[in-house]
Amino acid sequence: MRLSLLDWISVGLAGRDEPVAQIIRTMVCDEAGQGQASLFGDASRLPARAAALANGTISHALDYDDTHFAHIGHPSVVVLPAALAVAEAEKAEGPAFLNAALLGVEASIRIGLWLGRSHYQAGFHQTATAGAFGATVAAAKLMGLSTAQTETALNLVATRASGLKSQFGTMGKPYNAGIAASNGVECATLARLGMTAAQDGLATGQGFGPTHSGTLETALFDADGHWHFDRISHKFHACCHGTHAALDALITLVPQITGEIEKITITTHPRWLSVCNIKVPRTGLEVKFSYAHTAAMALSGLSTAALDSFSDKVAGDVALKSLASRVEVQATDTMAETAATVSVRTASGQFEASYDLADPQLPQALPARLKAKSAALLGQDTAADIWRGGEKGADPDQIGTLLRTS
Amino acid sequence: MRLSLLDWISVGLAGRDEPVAQIIRTMVCDEAGQGQASLFGDASRLPARAAALANGTISHALDYDDTHFAHIGHPSVVVLPAALAVAEAEKAEGPAFLNAALLGVEASIRIGLWLGRSHYQAGFHQTATAGAFGATVAAAKLMGLSTAQTETALNLVATRASGLKSQFGTMGKPYNAGIAASNGVECATLARLGMTAAQDGLATGQGFGPTHSGTLETALFDADGHWHFDRISHKFHACCHGTHAALDALITLVPQITGEIEKITITTHPRWLSVCNIKVPRTGLEVKFSYAHTAAMALSGLSTAALDSFSDKVAGDVALKSLASRVEVQATDTMAETAATVSVRTASGQFEASYDLADPQLPQALPARLKAKSAALLGQDTAADIWRGGEKGADPDQIGTLLRTS
């Protein structure tokens, strides 16, 4: 081992002025100790690459961020950390930052579609794998890279992108998002410094796609001219995804219901019955997996968006338990996994509603729903601060301040 | 995109005190601006994670480092950057540093054998993929992680390890070594901070092995009690690997040869004839791919270890060209790809030798050969400095100084 060490030192010193050596050293030396970008929950500013790693992980910690079902990925927790970190470092303005983020998210969805269901089924976490390419696009755009440099950055991240679904249920899941965000910042930075990469790191024989069980349908990447971004889906309930469609259907009914509730019938897809159908939950955590109890919460006006609604106290609440006991859950194969119908019978009559999470959310309703979710999570004041920041042009510097000081 | 941004900020702020958020933030904040570890060719000291990335890339830039043929990987350029960076950061002593590096290299070879030829053939660069696990072992050992923490670090790097052979011929190849080294430092650091990971990130259904075309022969990992490390192979010639066995055979002959050389016959495996058999090279680069010219250099006592021996001037040297014109190259299927025989006919007689790179290198001959290579690359003085460092117990701090100041 000692001889290998001496040989390694010799070879490393002999190669220290090679172009690739100068490039990688320039990146790490330039960023060292620089306060380029902000972190959630700490007053420090850090190198953009480190901030992207942290913010990707932190913002996916609750698994409460947006989803795109076309490729099954969480685009914002990967692309936004990369875009914000680079925007802060480059002192970009709000519109440029938002535009780069939009292109990055759209790219991640399309790369995800190109990789295809075979890639996801094999075990790859699209959030991280496809996400790394989206993060690279956003970072490259904000750095003002040329087309050739952007291609190099994407061909380079092909050897860096990673992330496995087998980490689900552990901290490895949010870490995957952070990995992808920092990979994007790193590869765009290296391309700007002149790093070279495979000419086609994605689709070539042993590129990222073929080596990672990709389906590689180019037509899906091209997306026949329409934007996939529009069908992005936000989470509005801090509980199991399987309950969301039923909760959304119930919430639309609440203003119409009159009379005492006698019975609530929820119809869902059979796959959810083994996932989130705990009849009498005993803890706050079990409430998250209970159609009956979450339905009672929604009908009683208790926020299913707030994290602290899912407490042991709420699980034991007598009035909620009484209402929950009137819930019946049934399943039918013909229902989409993303959909549910609810029927509420009262002394005054029958009230019915359906909801499908896969339907595009109504753009006019979204801002108010998202702001209400923000307030449920953080309080009215912080939510108002965040919204003011967004209205003032999404200035990266101002958003960075929010992250550090809220 | 603006709404997704506002939602992302809200969800990130709401998750900022989650355990995984605290862990990832602690890592990047703790390392920020710290001068923990040294780089080849720069006076700065940097965070260990960044130093590992840079030194892995820099030390593989010349592709002149050691190789292990059992799994086809370059172990030292991945494991040593991780081990040295962590050893400097942890102020470890020489023996602990060498021991951790040895365990890391052995682990990388065994993981590489477990991943198998199917993994390599599918397109994965074992240096980087298997290497990341070895770097993790070395880093974990130097951090003093418990067995459980080390398992977590390995299960975590399973979602981070990457590297494709399709980057060969570009800067992406040495970058792969740097990626693996920094992945090892990062995952060991996160495991120490309490990060969780999949219980079996490697062999489980959708672990690293099955998702990356692994053969997964556990018996090869177990290695029936013997160490693979011993068969590590060092490069001694700064030219195409195909010429090495013939050059080593010729160099053993040189002291015996008497009389004027009339004819040199080199017998090699047929696969090399299309790789490194340029009869009359016109440039220094072409000399690297010429049996005839490199043989003439070796027989004339010109170092084939020195990078600057491969110059256009050497290509045009009349005496070398004359000697090279007497070389005949022939191939036979029965020769191993790693072997060659040479026969030199002079007025005084016939001199013959064989060499196989796959044979374990004689331990007693290695130190002198490696020191001569170091001197050919860096000059006698620097080589002597490096060797003194190694003899003085491989002190990480002293080695770091060598990297920064040589």
Chai-1 contact restraints between the chains, C-beta under 6 A:
chainA,res_idxA,chainB,res_idxB,connection_type,confidence,min_distance_angstrom,max_distance_angstrom,comment,restraint_id
A,M1,B,L98,contact,1.0,0.0,6.0,A-B,restraint_1
A,M1,B,A101,contact,1.0,0.0,6.0,A-B,restraint_2
A,M1,B,L102,contact,1.0,0.0,6.0,A-B,restraint_3
A,R2,B,G390,contact,1.0,0.0,6.0,A-B,restraint_4
A,R2,B,A394,contact,1.0,0.0,6.0,A-B,restraint_5
A,L3,B,L366,contact,1.0,0.0,6.0,A-B,restraint_6
A,L3,B,L370,contact,1.0,0.0,6.0,A-B,restraint_7
A,S4,B,D66,contact,1.0,0.0,6.0,A-B,restraint_8
A,S4,B,S76,contact,1.0,0.0,6.0,A-B,restraint_9
A,L5,B,A394,contact,1.0,0.0,6.0,A-B,restraint_10
A,L6,B,I386,contact,1.0,0.0,6.0,A-B,restraint_11
A,L6,B,G390,contact,1.0,0.0,6.0,A-B,restraint_12
A,D7,B,H234,contact,1.0,0.0,6.0,A-B,restraint_13
A,D7,B,L370,contact,1.0,0.0,6.0,A-B,restraint_14
A,W8,B,S59,contact,1.0,0.0,6.0,A-B,restraint_15
A,W8,B,S76,contact,1.0,0.0,6.0,A-B,restraint_16
A,W8,B,L80,contact,1.0,0.0,6.0,A-B,restraint_17
A,I9,B,I386,contact,1.0,0.0,6.0,A-B,restraint_18
A,S10,B,S374,contact,1.0,0.0,6.0,A-B,restraint_19
A,S10,B,L377,contact,1.0,0.0,6.0,A-B,restraint_20
A,V11,B,S59,contact,1.0,0.0,6.0,A-B,restraint_21
A,V11,B,Y64,contact,1.0,0.0,6.0,A-B,restraint_22
A,V11,B,D65,contact,1.0,0.0,6.0,A-B,restraint_23
A,G12,B,F40,contact,1.0,0.0,6.0,A-B,restraint_24
A,G12,B,I58,contact,1.0,0.0,6.0,A-B,restraint_25
A,G12,B,S59,contact,1.0,0.0,6.0,A-B,restraint_26
A,L13,B,L378,contact,1.0,0.0,6.0,A-B,restraint_27
A,L13,B,S406,contact,1.0,0.0,6.0,A-B,restraint_28
A,A14,B,L377,contact,1.0,0.0,6.0,A-B,restraint_29
A,A14,B,L378,contact,1.0,0.0,6.0,A-B,restraint_30
A,G15,B,I58,contact,1.0,0.0,6.0,A-B,restraint_31
A,G15,B,A61,contact,1.0,0.0,6.0,A-B,restraint_32
A,G15,B,L62,contact,1.0,0.0,6.0,A-B,restraint_33
A,R16,B,F40,contact,1.0,0.0,6.0,A-B,restraint_34
A,R16,B,G41,contact,1.0,0.0,6.0,A-B,restraint_35
A,R16,B,I58,contact,1.0,0.0,6.0,A-B,restraint_36
A,E18,B,A61,contact,1.0,0.0,6.0,A-B,restraint_37
A,V20,B,A61,contact,1.0,0.0,6.0,A-B,restraint_38
A,V20,B,M171,contact,1.0,0.0,6.0,A-B,restraint_39
A,V20,B,P174,contact,1.0,0.0,6.0,A-B,restraint_40
A,A21,B,I58,contact,1.0,0.0,6.0,A-B,restraint_41
A,A21,B,A61,contact,1.0,0.0,6.0,A-B,restraint_42
A,I24,B,A54,contact,1.0,0.0,6.0,A-B,restraint_43
A,I24,B,T57,contact,1.0,0.0,6.0,A-B,restraint_44
A,R25,B,L39,contact,1.0,0.0,6.0,A-B,restraint_45
A,R25,B,D42,contact,1.0,0.0,6.0,A-B,restraint_46
A,R25,B,A54,contact,1.0,0.0,6.0,A-B,restraint_47
A,V28,B,L46,contact,1.0,0.0,6.0,A-B,restraint_48
A,V28,B,A50,contact,1.0,0.0,6.0,A-B,restraint_49
A,V28,B,A54,contact,1.0,0.0,6.0,A-B,restraint_50
A,C29,B,D42,contact,1.0,0.0,6.0,A-B,restraint_51
A,C29,B,S44,contact,1.0,0.0,6.0,A-B,restraint_52
A,A32,B,L46,contact,1.0,0.0,6.0,A-B,restraint_53
A,G33,B,G33,contact,1.0,0.0,6.0,A-B,restraint_54
A,L39,B,R25,contact,1.0,0.0,6.0,A-B,restraint_55
A,F40,B,G12,contact,1.0,0.0,6.0,A-B,restraint_56
A,F40,B,R16,contact,1.0,0.0,6.0,A-B,restraint_57
A,G41,B,R16,contact,1.0,0.0,6.0,A-B,restraint_58
A,D42,B,R25,contact,1.0,0.0,6.0,A-B,restraint_59
A,D42,B,C29,contact,1.0,0.0,6.0,A-B,restraint_60
A,S44,B,C29,contact,1.0,0.0,6.0,A-B,restraint_61
A,L46,B,V28,contact,1.0,0.0,6.0,A-B,restraint_62
A,L46,B,A32,contact,1.0,0.0,6.0,A-B,restraint_63
A,A50,B,V28,contact,1.0,0.0,6.0,A-B,restraint_64
A,A54,B,I24,contact,1.0,0.0,6.0,A-B,restraint_65
A,A54,B,R25,contact,1.0,0.0,6.0,A-B,restraint_66
A,A54,B,V28,contact,1.0,0.0,6.0,A-B,restraint_67
A,T57,B,I24,contact,1.0,0.0,6.0,A-B,restraint_68
A,I58,B,G12,contact,1.0,0.0,6.0,A-B,restraint_69
A,I58,B,G15,contact,1.0,0.0,6.0,A-B,restraint_70
A,I58,B,R16,contact,1.0,0.0,6.0,A-B,restraint_71
A,I58,B,A21,contact,1.0,0.0,6.0,A-B,restraint_72
A,S59,B,W8,contact,1.0,0.0,6.0,A-B,restraint_73
A,S59,B,V11,contact,1.0,0.0,6.0,A-B,restraint_74
A,S59,B,G12,contact,1.0,0.0,6.0,A-B,restraint_75
A,A61,B,G15,contact,1.0,0.0,6.0,A-B,restraint_76
A,A61,B,E18,contact,1.0,0.0,6.0,A-B,restraint_77
A,A61,B,V20,contact,1.0,0.0,6.0,A-B,restraint_78
A,A61,B,A21,contact,1.0,0.0,6.0,A-B,restraint_79
A,L62,B,V11,contact,1.0,0.0,6.0,A-B,restraint_80
A,L62,B,G15,contact,1.0,0.0,6.0,A-B,restraint_81
A,Y64,B,V11,contact,1.0,0.0,6.0,A-B,restraint_82
A,D65,B,V11,contact,1.0,0.0,6.0,A-B,restraint_83
A,D66,B,S4,contact,1.0,0.0,6.0,A-B,restraint_84
A,S76,B,S4,contact,1.0,0.0,6.0,A-B,restraint_85
A,S76,B,W8,contact,1.0,0.0,6.0,A-B,restraint_86
A,L80,B,W8,contact,1.0,0.0,6.0,A-B,restraint_87
A,L98,B,M1,contact,1.0,0.0,6.0,A-B,restraint_88
A,A101,B,M1,contact,1.0,0.0,6.0,A-B,restraint_89
A,L102,B,M1,contact,1.0,0.0,6.0,A-B,restraint_90
A,A122,B,T211,contact,1.0,0.0,6.0,A-B,restraint_91
A,G123,B,Q206,contact,1.0,0.0,6.0,A-B,restraint_92
A,G123,B,T211,contact,1.0,0.0,6.0,A-B,restraint_93
A,L156,B,G172,contact,1.0,0.0,6.0,A-B,restraint_94
A,T159,B,G163,contact,1.0,0.0,6.0,A-B,restraint_95
A,T159,B,L164,contact,1.0,0.0,6.0,A-B,restraint_96
A,T159,B,Q167,contact,1.0,0.0,6.0,A-B,restraint_97
A,T159,B,G172,contact,1.0,0.0,6.0,A-B,restraint_98
A,T159,B,N176,contact,1.0,0.0,6.0,A-B,restraint_99
A,R160,B,S162,contact,1.0,0.0,6.0,A-B,restraint_100
A,R160,B,I179,contact,1.0,0.0,6.0,A-B,restraint_101
A,S162,B,R160,contact,1.0,0.0,6.0,A-B,restraint_102
A,S162,B,S162,contact,1.0,0.0,6.0,A-B,restraint_103
A,G163,B,T159,contact,1.0,0.0,6.0,A-B,restraint_104
A,L164,B,T159,contact,1.0,0.0,6.0,A-B,restraint_105
A,K165,B,Q206,contact,1.0,0.0,6.0,A-B,restraint_106
A,S166,B,A198,contact,1.0,0.0,6.0,A-B,restraint_107
A,S166,B,T204,contact,1.0,0.0,6.0,A-B,restraint_108
A,S166,B,Q206,contact,1.0,0.0,6.0,A-B,restraint_109
A,S166,B,G207,contact,1.0,0.0,6.0,A-B,restraint_110
A,Q167,B,T159,contact,1.0,0.0,6.0,A-B,restraint_111
A,Q167,B,A198,contact,1.0,0.0,6.0,A-B,restraint_112
A,T170,B,T196,contact,1.0,0.0,6.0,A-B,restraint_113
A,T170,B,A197,contact,1.0,0.0,6.0,A-B,restraint_114
A,T170,B,A198,contact,1.0,0.0,6.0,A-B,restraint_115
A,M171,B,V20,contact,1.0,0.0,6.0,A-B,restraint_116
A,M171,B,M195,contact,1.0,0.0,6.0,A-B,restraint_117
A,M171,B,T196,contact,1.0,0.0,6.0,A-B,restraint_118
A,G172,B,L156,contact,1.0,0.0,6.0,A-B,restraint_119
A,G172,B,T159,contact,1.0,0.0,6.0,A-B,restraint_120
A,G172,B,A197,contact,1.0,0.0,6.0,A-B,restraint_121
A,G172,B,A198,contact,1.0,0.0,6.0,A-B,restraint_122
A,P174,B,V20,contact,1.0,0.0,6.0,A-B,restraint_123
A,N176,B,T159,contact,1.0,0.0,6.0,A-B,restraint_124
A,I179,B,R160,contact,1.0,0.0,6.0,A-B,restraint_125
A,M195,B,M171,contact,1.0,0.0,6.0,A-B,restraint_126
A,T196,B,T170,contact,1.0,0.0,6.0,A-B,restraint_127
A,T196,B,M171,contact,1.0,0.0,6.0,A-B,restraint_128
A,A197,B,T170,contact,1.0,0.0,6.0,A-B,restraint_129
A,A197,B,G172,contact,1.0,0.0,6.0,A-B,restraint_130
A,A198,B,S166,contact,1.0,0.0,6.0,A-B,restraint_131
A,A198,B,Q167,contact,1.0,0.0,6.0,A-B,restraint_132
A,A198,B,T170,contact,1.0,0.0,6.0,A-B,restraint_133
A,A198,B,G172,contact,1.0,0.0,6.0,A-B,restraint_134
A,T204,B,S166,contact,1.0,0.0,6.0,A-B,restraint_135
A,Q206,B,G123,contact,1.0,0.0,6.0,A-B,restraint_136
A,Q206,B,K165,contact,1.0,0.0,6.0,A-B,restraint_137
A,Q206,B,S166,contact,1.0,0.0,6.0,A-B,restraint_138
A,G207,B,S166,contact,1.0,0.0,6.0,A-B,restraint_139
A,T211,B,A122,contact,1.0,0.0,6.0,A-B,restraint_140
A,T211,B,G123,contact,1.0,0.0,6.0,A-B,restraint_141
A,H234,B,D7,contact,1.0,0.0,6.0,A-B,restraint_142
A,L366,B,L3,contact,1.0,0.0,6.0,A-B,restraint_143
A,L370,B,L3,contact,1.0,0.0,6.0,A-B,restraint_144
A,L370,B,D7,contact,1.0,0.0,6.0,A-B,restraint_145
A,S374,B,S10,contact,1.0,0.0,6.0,A-B,restraint_146
A,L377,B,S10,contact,1.0,0.0,6.0,A-B,restraint_147
A,L377,B,A14,contact,1.0,0.0,6.0,A-B,restraint_148
A,L378,B,L13,contact,1.0,0.0,6.0,A-B,restraint_149
A,L378,B,A14,contact,1.0,0.0,6.0,A-B,restraint_150
A,I386,B,L6,contact,1.0,0.0,6.0,A-B,restraint_151
A,I386,B,I9,contact,1.0,0.0,6.0,A-B,restraint_152
A,G390,B,R2,contact,1.0,0.0,6.0,A-B,restraint_153
A,G390,B,L6,contact,1.0,0.0,6.0,A-B,restraint_154
A,A394,B,R2,contact,1.0,0.0,6.0,A-B,restraint_155
A,A394,B,L5,contact,1.0,0.0,6.0,A-B,restraint_156
A,S406,B,L13,contact,1.0,0.0,6.0,A-B,restraint_157
